[in-house]
Amino acid sequence: MQEPEELLTREETANRLRISIRTLDDMADSGEIQPVRIRGRVLYHPETIEAYVQRRVGGDRR
């Protein structure tokens, strides 16, 4: 299990994907990318971001 300091905030995740926070929130709401919720905070595993990018590169255009 990852330590909390290794998880990324919404802002960090949006920056890595070069999208807006609103777009990231929409993606999470639709199930396109899975956040981790800890005590009201919305965070992301770096591996989740990498898996999303790999799916997109692989041609999965949801």
PDB file of N, CA, C and O in Angstrom:
ATOM      1  N   MET A   1       0.839  -1.192   0.000  1.00  0.00           N
ATOM      2  CA  MET A   1       0.000   0.000   0.000  1.00  0.00           C
ATOM      3  C   MET A   1       0.873   1.240   0.000  1.00  0.00           C
ATOM      4  O   MET A   1       1.904   1.285   0.672  1.00  0.00           O
ATOM      5  N   GLN A   2       0.458   2.248  -0.758  1.00  0.00           N
ATOM      6  CA  GLN A   2       1.245   3.464  -0.838  1.00  0.00           C
ATOM      7  C   GLN A   2       1.057   4.331   0.393  1.00  0.00           C
ATOM      8  O   GLN A   2      -0.010   4.342   1.007  1.00  0.00           O
ATOM      9  N   GLU A   3       2.091   5.044   0.739  1.00  0.00           N
ATOM     10  CA  GLU A   3       2.010   6.019   1.809  1.00  0.00           C
ATOM     11  C   GLU A   3       1.248   7.237   1.302  1.00  0.00           C
ATOM     12  O   GLU A   3       1.334   7.559   0.117  1.00  0.00           O
ATOM     13  N   PRO A   4       0.498   7.928   2.176  1.00  0.00           N
ATOM     14  CA  PRO A   4      -0.283   9.088   1.734  1.00  0.00           C
ATOM     15  C   PRO A   4       0.529  10.164   1.024  1.00  0.00           C
ATOM     16  O   PRO A   4       0.018  10.812   0.111  1.00  0.00           O
ATOM     17  N   GLU A   5       1.788  10.369   1.424  1.00  0.00           N
ATOM     18  CA  GLU A   5       2.576  11.411   0.770  1.00  0.00           C
ATOM     19  C   GLU A   5       2.897  11.073  -0.683  1.00  0.00           C
ATOM     20  O   GLU A   5       3.310  11.949  -1.442  1.00  0.00           O
ATOM     21  N   GLU A   6       2.712   9.809  -1.081  1.00  0.00           N
ATOM     22  CA  GLU A   6       2.951   9.422  -2.467  1.00  0.00           C
ATOM     23  C   GLU A   6       1.722   9.659  -3.334  1.00  0.00           C
ATOM     24  O   GLU A   6       1.811   9.627  -4.561  1.00  0.00           O
ATOM     25  N   LEU A   7       0.585   9.894  -2.708  1.00  0.00           N
ATOM     26  CA  LEU A   7      -0.630  10.169  -3.464  1.00  0.00           C
ATOM     27  C   LEU A   7      -0.602  11.607  -3.957  1.00  0.00           C
ATOM     28  O   LEU A   7       0.010  12.479  -3.341  1.00  0.00           O
ATOM     29  N   LEU A   8      -1.268  11.837  -5.067  1.00  0.00           N
ATOM     30  CA  LEU A   8      -1.276  13.164  -5.680  1.00  0.00           C
ATOM     31  C   LEU A   8      -2.607  13.860  -5.425  1.00  0.00           C
ATOM     32  O   LEU A   8      -3.658  13.220  -5.391  1.00  0.00           O
ATOM     33  N   THR A   9      -2.551  15.163  -5.247  1.00  0.00           N
ATOM     34  CA  THR A   9      -3.763  15.956  -5.095  1.00  0.00           C
ATOM     35  C   THR A   9      -4.461  16.096  -6.446  1.00  0.00           C
ATOM     36  O   THR A   9      -3.899  15.739  -7.482  1.00  0.00           O
ATOM     37  N   ARG A  10      -5.666  16.609  -6.428  1.00  0.00           N
ATOM     38  CA  ARG A  10      -6.389  16.865  -7.677  1.00  0.00           C
ATOM     39  C   ARG A  10      -5.586  17.817  -8.564  1.00  0.00           C
ATOM     40  O   ARG A  10      -5.486  17.614  -9.774  1.00  0.00           O
ATOM     41  N   GLU A  11      -5.024  18.842  -7.961  1.00  0.00           N
ATOM     42  CA  GLU A  11      -4.251  19.828  -8.728  1.00  0.00           C
ATOM     43  C   GLU A  11      -3.021  19.190  -9.374  1.00  0.00           C
ATOM     44  O   GLU A  11      -2.738  19.425 -10.548  1.00  0.00           O
ATOM     45  N   GLU A  12      -2.291  18.379  -8.598  1.00  0.00           N
ATOM     46  CA  GLU A  12      -1.106  17.709  -9.134  1.00  0.00           C
ATOM     47  C   GLU A  12      -1.482  16.745 -10.252  1.00  0.00           C
ATOM     48  O   GLU A  12      -0.787  16.658 -11.265  1.00  0.00           O
ATOM     49  N   THR A  13      -2.572  16.028 -10.069  1.00  0.00           N
ATOM     50  CA  THR A  13      -3.016  15.074 -11.074  1.00  0.00           C
ATOM     51  C   THR A  13      -3.429  15.790 -12.353  1.00  0.00           C
ATOM     52  O   THR A  13      -3.038  15.387 -13.448  1.00  0.00           O
ATOM     53  N   ALA A  14      -4.216  16.846 -12.216  1.00  0.00           N
ATOM     54  CA  ALA A  14      -4.639  17.621 -13.394  1.00  0.00           C
ATOM     55  C   ALA A  14      -3.420  18.178 -14.129  1.00  0.00           C
ATOM     56  O   ALA A  14      -3.373  18.156 -15.359  1.00  0.00           O
ATOM     57  N   ASN A  15      -2.442  18.671 -13.385  1.00  0.00           N
ATOM     58  CA  ASN A  15      -1.227  19.197 -14.013  1.00  0.00           C
ATOM     59  C   ASN A  15      -0.475  18.108 -14.777  1.00  0.00           C
ATOM     60  O   ASN A  15       0.003  18.342 -15.887  1.00  0.00           O
ATOM     61  N   ARG A  16      -0.371  16.926 -14.185  1.00  0.00           N
ATOM     62  CA  ARG A  16       0.328  15.825 -14.872  1.00  0.00           C
ATOM     63  C   ARG A  16      -0.369  15.427 -16.161  1.00  0.00           C
ATOM     64  O   ARG A  16       0.279  15.093 -17.152  1.00  0.00           O
ATOM     65  N   LEU A  17      -1.697  15.463 -16.140  1.00  0.00           N
ATOM     66  CA  LEU A  17      -2.459  15.095 -17.339  1.00  0.00           C
ATOM     67  C   LEU A  17      -2.661  16.272 -18.286  1.00  0.00           C
ATOM     68  O   LEU A  17      -3.160  16.109 -19.399  1.00  0.00           O
ATOM     69  N   ARG A  18      -2.269  17.459 -17.832  1.00  0.00           N
ATOM     70  CA  ARG A  18      -2.420  18.696 -18.617  1.00  0.00           C
ATOM     71  C   ARG A  18      -3.887  18.953 -18.977  1.00  0.00           C
ATOM     72  O   ARG A  18      -4.232  19.275 -20.114  1.00  0.00           O
ATOM     73  N   ILE A  19      -4.737  18.794 -17.947  1.00  0.00           N
ATOM     74  CA  ILE A  19      -6.161  19.064 -18.089  1.00  0.00           C
ATOM     75  C   ILE A  19      -6.590  19.949 -16.922  1.00  0.00           C
ATOM     76  O   ILE A  19      -5.835  20.152 -15.971  1.00  0.00           O
ATOM     77  N   SER A  20      -7.798  20.464 -17.007  1.00  0.00           N
ATOM     78  CA  SER A  20      -8.316  21.282 -15.913  1.00  0.00           C
ATOM     79  C   SER A  20      -8.786  20.394 -14.763  1.00  0.00           C
ATOM     80  O   SER A  20      -9.050  19.206 -14.947  1.00  0.00           O
ATOM     81  N   ILE A  21      -8.884  20.977 -13.601  1.00  0.00           N
ATOM     82  CA  ILE A  21      -9.401  20.244 -12.447  1.00  0.00           C
ATOM     83  C   ILE A  21     -10.851  19.846 -12.703  1.00  0.00           C
ATOM     84  O   ILE A  21     -11.269  18.759 -12.304  1.00  0.00           O
ATOM     85  N   ARG A  22     -11.614  20.697 -13.354  1.00  0.00           N
ATOM     86  CA  ARG A  22     -13.004  20.377 -13.677  1.00  0.00           C
ATOM     87  C   ARG A  22     -13.082  19.132 -14.570  1.00  0.00           C
ATOM     88  O   ARG A  22     -13.920  18.258 -14.348  1.00  0.00           O
ATOM     89  N   THR A  23     -12.216  19.057 -15.568  1.00  0.00           N
ATOM     90  CA  THR A  23     -12.190  17.883 -16.443  1.00  0.00           C
ATOM     91  C   THR A  23     -11.818  16.638 -15.646  1.00  0.00           C
ATOM     92  O   THR A  23     -12.412  15.577 -15.843  1.00  0.00           O
ATOM     93  N   LEU A  24     -10.849  16.756 -14.756  1.00  0.00           N
ATOM     94  CA  LEU A  24     -10.464  15.631 -13.902  1.00  0.00           C
ATOM     95  C   LEU A  24     -11.643  15.188 -13.038  1.00  0.00           C
ATOM     96  O   LEU A  24     -11.901  13.992 -12.904  1.00  0.00           O
ATOM     97  N   ASP A  25     -12.353  16.146 -12.455  1.00  0.00           N
ATOM     98  CA  ASP A  25     -13.523  15.820 -11.639  1.00  0.00           C
ATOM     99  C   ASP A  25     -14.593  15.116 -12.470  1.00  0.00           C
ATOM    100  O   ASP A  25     -15.216  14.161 -12.006  1.00  0.00           O
ATOM    101  N   ASP A  26     -14.804  15.586 -13.692  1.00  0.00           N
ATOM    102  CA  ASP A  26     -15.777  14.943 -14.582  1.00  0.00           C
ATOM    103  C   ASP A  26     -15.357  13.505 -14.892  1.00  0.00           C
ATOM    104  O   ASP A  26     -16.189  12.598 -14.920  1.00  0.00           O
ATOM    105  N   MET A  27     -14.065  13.309 -15.123  1.00  0.00           N
ATOM    106  CA  MET A  27     -13.551  11.964 -15.406  1.00  0.00           C
ATOM    107  C   MET A  27     -13.759  11.044 -14.207  1.00  0.00           C
ATOM    108  O   MET A  27     -14.120   9.880 -14.374  1.00  0.00           O
ATOM    109  N   ALA A  28     -13.534  11.556 -13.007  1.00  0.00           N
ATOM    110  CA  ALA A  28     -13.735  10.759 -11.796  1.00  0.00           C
ATOM    111  C   ALA A  28     -15.216  10.446 -11.611  1.00  0.00           C
ATOM    112  O   ALA A  28     -15.572   9.320 -11.262  1.00  0.00           O
ATOM    113  N   ASP A  29     -16.075  11.427 -11.840  1.00  0.00           N
ATOM    114  CA  ASP A  29     -17.518  11.224 -11.689  1.00  0.00           C
ATOM    115  C   ASP A  29     -18.047  10.168 -12.652  1.00  0.00           C
ATOM    116  O   ASP A  29     -18.962   9.417 -12.314  1.00  0.00           O
ATOM    117  N   SER A  30     -17.472  10.112 -13.847  1.00  0.00           N
ATOM    118  CA  SER A  30     -17.931   9.148 -14.852  1.00  0.00           C
ATOM    119  C   SER A  30     -17.267   7.778 -14.705  1.00  0.00           C
ATOM    120  O   SER A  30     -17.638   6.831 -15.399  1.00  0.00           O
ATOM    121  N   GLY A  31     -16.282   7.669 -13.797  1.00  0.00           N
ATOM    122  CA  GLY A  31     -15.597   6.398 -13.587  1.00  0.00           C
ATOM    123  C   GLY A  31     -14.427   6.168 -14.525  1.00  0.00           C
ATOM    124  O   GLY A  31     -13.844   5.083 -14.549  1.00  0.00           O
ATOM    125  N   GLU A  32     -14.085   7.190 -15.294  1.00  0.00           N
ATOM    126  CA  GLU A  32     -12.981   7.068 -16.253  1.00  0.00           C
ATOM    127  C   GLU A  32     -11.624   6.951 -15.551  1.00  0.00           C
ATOM    128  O   GLU A  32     -10.711   6.297 -16.056  1.00  0.00           O
ATOM    129  N   ILE A  33     -11.503   7.582 -14.399  1.00  0.00           N
ATOM    130  CA  ILE A  33     -10.281   7.524 -13.595  1.00  0.00           C
ATOM    131  C   ILE A  33     -10.719   7.430 -12.138  1.00  0.00           C
ATOM    132  O   ILE A  33     -11.668   8.099 -11.731  1.00  0.00           O
ATOM    133  N   GLN A  34     -10.034   6.604 -11.351  1.00  0.00           N
ATOM    134  CA  GLN A  34     -10.483   6.291  -9.995  1.00  0.00           C
ATOM    135  C   GLN A  34      -9.680   7.050  -8.935  1.00  0.00           C
ATOM    136  O   GLN A  34      -8.476   6.830  -8.802  1.00  0.00           O
ATOM    137  N   PRO A  35     -10.328   7.935  -8.185  1.00  0.00           N
ATOM    138  CA  PRO A  35      -9.638   8.612  -7.082  1.00  0.00           C
ATOM    139  C   PRO A  35      -9.656   7.770  -5.810  1.00  0.00           C
ATOM    140  O   PRO A  35     -10.361   6.765  -5.712  1.00  0.00           O
ATOM    141  N   VAL A  36      -8.869   8.208  -4.851  1.00  0.00           N
ATOM    142  CA  VAL A  36      -8.868   7.655  -3.497  1.00  0.00           C
ATOM    143  C   VAL A  36      -9.387   8.765  -2.599  1.00  0.00           C
ATOM    144  O   VAL A  36      -8.866   9.880  -2.625  1.00  0.00           O
ATOM    145  N   ARG A  37     -10.403   8.471  -1.811  1.00  0.00           N
ATOM    146  CA  ARG A  37     -10.957   9.484  -0.913  1.00  0.00           C
ATOM    147  C   ARG A  37     -10.541   9.153   0.519  1.00  0.00           C
ATOM    148  O   ARG A  37     -10.836   8.078   1.042  1.00  0.00           O
ATOM    149  N   ILE A  38      -9.848  10.108   1.134  1.00  0.00           N
ATOM    150  CA  ILE A  38      -9.385   9.943   2.512  1.00  0.00           C
ATOM    151  C   ILE A  38      -9.819  11.165   3.307  1.00  0.00           C
ATOM    152  O   ILE A  38      -9.345  12.278   3.080  1.00  0.00           O
ATOM    153  N   ARG A  39     -10.734  10.931   4.249  1.00  0.00           N
ATOM    154  CA  ARG A  39     -11.230  11.990   5.133  1.00  0.00           C
ATOM    155  C   ARG A  39     -11.624  13.252   4.363  1.00  0.00           C
ATOM    156  O   ARG A  39     -11.250  14.363   4.736  1.00  0.00           O
ATOM    157  N   GLY A  40     -12.366  13.064   3.311  1.00  0.00           N
ATOM    158  CA  GLY A  40     -12.856  14.189   2.523  1.00  0.00           C
ATOM    159  C   GLY A  40     -11.905  14.688   1.447  1.00  0.00           C
ATOM    160  O   GLY A  40     -12.293  15.503   0.610  1.00  0.00           O
ATOM    161  N   ARG A  41     -10.682  14.220   1.456  1.00  0.00           N
ATOM    162  CA  ARG A  41      -9.721  14.629   0.425  1.00  0.00           C
ATOM    163  C   ARG A  41      -9.812  13.677  -0.754  1.00  0.00           C
ATOM    164  O   ARG A  41     -10.019  12.476  -0.583  1.00  0.00           O
ATOM    165  N   VAL A  42      -9.659  14.219  -1.937  1.00  0.00           N
ATOM    166  CA  VAL A  42      -9.659  13.417  -3.163  1.00  0.00           C
ATOM    167  C   VAL A  42      -8.218  13.375  -3.665  1.00  0.00           C
ATOM    168  O   VAL A  42      -7.626  14.404  -3.993  1.00  0.00           O
ATOM    169  N   LEU A  43      -7.670  12.165  -3.717  1.00  0.00           N
ATOM    170  CA  LEU A  43      -6.275  11.967  -4.106  1.00  0.00           C
ATOM    171  C   LEU A  43      -6.200  10.898  -5.187  1.00  0.00           C
ATOM    172  O   LEU A  43      -7.163  10.168  -5.424  1.00  0.00           O
ATOM    173  N   TYR A  44      -5.047  10.816  -5.838  1.00  0.00           N
ATOM    174  CA  TYR A  44      -4.856   9.854  -6.919  1.00  0.00           C
ATOM    175  C   TYR A  44      -3.522   9.145  -6.762  1.00  0.00           C
ATOM    176  O   TYR A  44      -2.512   9.756  -6.411  1.00  0.00           O
ATOM    177  N   HIS A  45      -3.535   7.826  -7.033  1.00  0.00           N
ATOM    178  CA  HIS A  45      -2.299   7.046  -7.096  1.00  0.00           C
ATOM    179  C   HIS A  45      -1.594   7.390  -8.411  1.00  0.00           C
ATOM    180  O   HIS A  45      -2.250   7.468  -9.450  1.00  0.00           O
ATOM    181  N   PRO A  46      -0.284   7.595  -8.389  1.00  0.00           N
ATOM    182  CA  PRO A  46       0.440   7.809  -9.648  1.00  0.00           C
ATOM    183  C   PRO A  46       0.220   6.668 -10.648  1.00  0.00           C
ATOM    184  O   PRO A  46       0.168   6.909 -11.854  1.00  0.00           O
ATOM    185  N   GLU A  47       0.090   5.430 -10.159  1.00  0.00           N
ATOM    186  CA  GLU A  47      -0.139   4.293 -11.042  1.00  0.00           C
ATOM    187  C   GLU A  47      -1.489   4.404 -11.766  1.00  0.00           C
ATOM    188  O   GLU A  47      -1.621   3.966 -12.909  1.00  0.00           O
ATOM    189  N   THR A  48      -2.472   4.982 -11.105  1.00  0.00           N
ATOM    190  CA  THR A  48      -3.781   5.188 -11.725  1.00  0.00           C
ATOM    191  C   THR A  48      -3.660   6.124 -12.919  1.00  0.00           C
ATOM    192  O   THR A  48      -4.278   5.901 -13.960  1.00  0.00           O
ATOM    193  N   ILE A  49      -2.866   7.164 -12.760  1.00  0.00           N
ATOM    194  CA  ILE A  49      -2.660   8.120 -13.841  1.00  0.00           C
ATOM    195  C   ILE A  49      -1.936   7.447 -15.000  1.00  0.00           C
ATOM    196  O   ILE A  49      -2.313   7.615 -16.160  1.00  0.00           O
ATOM    197  N   GLU A  50      -0.897   6.686 -14.680  1.00  0.00           N
ATOM    198  CA  GLU A  50      -0.133   5.986 -15.718  1.00  0.00           C
ATOM    199  C   GLU A  50      -1.008   4.986 -16.464  1.00  0.00           C
ATOM    200  O   GLU A  50      -0.924   4.883 -17.688  1.00  0.00           O
ATOM    201  N   ALA A  51      -1.842   4.253 -15.743  1.00  0.00           N
ATOM    202  CA  ALA A  51      -2.735   3.282 -16.378  1.00  0.00           C
ATOM    203  C   ALA A  51      -3.728   3.983 -17.300  1.00  0.00           C
ATOM    204  O   ALA A  51      -4.021   3.485 -18.387  1.00  0.00           O
ATOM    205  N   TYR A  52      -4.240   5.120 -16.879  1.00  0.00           N
ATOM    206  CA  TYR A  52      -5.162   5.884 -17.720  1.00  0.00           C
ATOM    207  C   TYR A  52      -4.463   6.316 -19.010  1.00  0.00           C
ATOM    208  O   TYR A  52      -5.014   6.156 -20.100  1.00  0.00           O
ATOM    209  N   VAL A  53      -3.274   6.853 -18.890  1.00  0.00           N
ATOM    210  CA  VAL A  53      -2.526   7.308 -20.073  1.00  0.00           C
ATOM    211  C   VAL A  53      -2.253   6.126 -21.001  1.00  0.00           C
ATOM    212  O   VAL A  53      -2.398   6.251 -22.217  1.00  0.00           O
ATOM    213  N   GLN A  54      -1.859   4.984 -20.442  1.00  0.00           N
ATOM    214  CA  GLN A  54      -1.575   3.815 -21.274  1.00  0.00           C
ATOM    215  C   GLN A  54      -2.820   3.328 -22.002  1.00  0.00           C
ATOM    216  O   GLN A  54      -2.741   2.913 -23.158  1.00  0.00           O
ATOM    217  N   ARG A  55      -3.965   3.374 -21.336  1.00  0.00           N
ATOM    218  CA  ARG A  55      -5.218   2.994 -22.012  1.00  0.00           C
ATOM    219  C   ARG A  55      -5.503   3.930 -23.170  1.00  0.00           C
ATOM    220  O   ARG A  55      -5.936   3.493 -24.236  1.00  0.00           O
ATOM    221  N   ARG A  56      -5.264   5.213 -22.967  1.00  0.00           N
ATOM    222  CA  ARG A  56      -5.519   6.197 -24.020  1.00  0.00           C
ATOM    223  C   ARG A  56      -4.557   6.004 -25.197  1.00  0.00           C
ATOM    224  O   ARG A  56      -4.963   6.076 -26.357  1.00  0.00           O
ATOM    225  N   VAL A  57      -3.300   5.763 -24.893  1.00  0.00           N
ATOM    226  CA  VAL A  57      -2.291   5.544 -25.933  1.00  0.00           C
ATOM    227  C   VAL A  57      -2.614   4.259 -26.691  1.00  0.00           C
ATOM    228  O   VAL A  57      -2.382   4.165 -27.897  1.00  0.00           O
ATOM    229  N   GLY A  58      -3.148   3.275 -25.978  1.00  0.00           N
ATOM    230  CA  GLY A  58      -3.484   2.001 -26.588  1.00  0.00           C
ATOM    231  C   GLY A  58      -4.713   2.036 -27.459  1.00  0.00           C
ATOM    232  O   GLY A  58      -5.070   1.023 -28.060  1.00  0.00           O
ATOM    233  N   GLY A  59      -5.372   3.179 -27.545  1.00  0.00           N
ATOM    234  CA  GLY A  59      -6.506   3.318 -28.437  1.00  0.00           C
ATOM    235  C   GLY A  59      -7.864   3.220 -27.791  1.00  0.00           C
ATOM    236  O   GLY A  59      -8.877   3.248 -28.490  1.00  0.00           O
ATOM    237  N   ASP A  60      -7.920   3.103 -26.457  1.00  0.00           N
ATOM    238  CA  ASP A  60      -9.194   3.044 -25.765  1.00  0.00           C
ATOM    239  C   ASP A  60      -9.721   4.459 -25.581  1.00  0.00           C
ATOM    240  O   ASP A  60      -9.403   5.120 -24.592  1.00  0.00           O
ATOM    241  N   ARG A  61     -10.517   4.919 -26.520  1.00  0.00           N
ATOM    242  CA  ARG A  61     -10.998   6.310 -26.544  1.00  0.00           C
ATOM    243  C   ARG A  61     -12.409   6.417 -25.988  1.00  0.00           C
ATOM    244  O   ARG A  61     -13.362   6.618 -26.741  1.00  0.00           O
ATOM    245  N   ARG A  62     -12.544   6.283 -24.686  1.00  0.00           N
ATOM    246  CA  ARG A  62     -13.867   6.359 -24.072  1.00  0.00           C
ATOM    247  C   ARG A  62     -14.379   7.750 -24.012  1.00  0.00           C
ATOM    248  O   ARG A  62     -15.484   7.980 -23.521  1.00  0.00           O
TER     249      ARG A  62
END
